[in-house]
Amino acid sequence: MIKRSLLLTLLLAAGSLQAQDQAPDLAKAKQIGDSLCVACHAADGNSQLSANPKIAGQIPEYIYKQLREFKSGVRQDPVMGAMVAGLDDHDMLSLAHYYAGQTLQPESAQNLDTIELGKKIWRAGIADKGVPACAACHGPAGAGMPAQYPRIAGQFAEYTTLQLQKFRDGGRDNDPAQMMRMIALKMTDAEMRAVADYAAGLR
């Protein structure tokens, strides 16, 4: 199992280096997006359905990483796995840069009753549970950090909550060093919803 995991890691790394030697083909990415991605994420990456994340303005390295991990099976999702099956590494790199270049139409916080709790978790974490501040990795304004930590500002609160629940419940495990899994295990659903709603309103 360890040998298989190591081989997969080496293959992913080799493919990534090869793709990054080439400049993104934004024209081709638009063609792929208009035929493959539009139904769920909309033409400009601003999904209208909370089950599908907004990818407009997302960090390109993060989009690229997720696409490659959907294809390899590191991140499990039957729909996305099927969507990326026919794409090569350069296609995925190009798509990542194409959607990163689109303008995000952000969501907003909806629940005034939990806004203070969400703000506290985002800025300071939950000290008595050992939950760190979300801002430490995702940035004070939720803009994220390249590759590992996505932009969360303006994202659907429902989608962010679902990802936290998946990290906690074992439905997602492609976080670096199990960081999100360890954090989510310490959070209640109410805390997840509060911080996700707060993040939706960040700019």
Secondary structure, DSSP 8 states (H G I E B T S, - for coil): -HHHHHHHHHHHHHHHHHHHTS---HHHHHHHIIIIIHHHH-TTS--SSTTS---TT--HHHHHHHHHHHHHTSS--HHHHHHHTT--HHHHHHHHHHHHTS---------GGGHHHHHHHHHH-BGGGTB--THHHH-TTS--BTTTB---TT--HHHHHHHHHHHHHTS---SGGGHHHHHHTT--HHHHHHHHHHHHT--
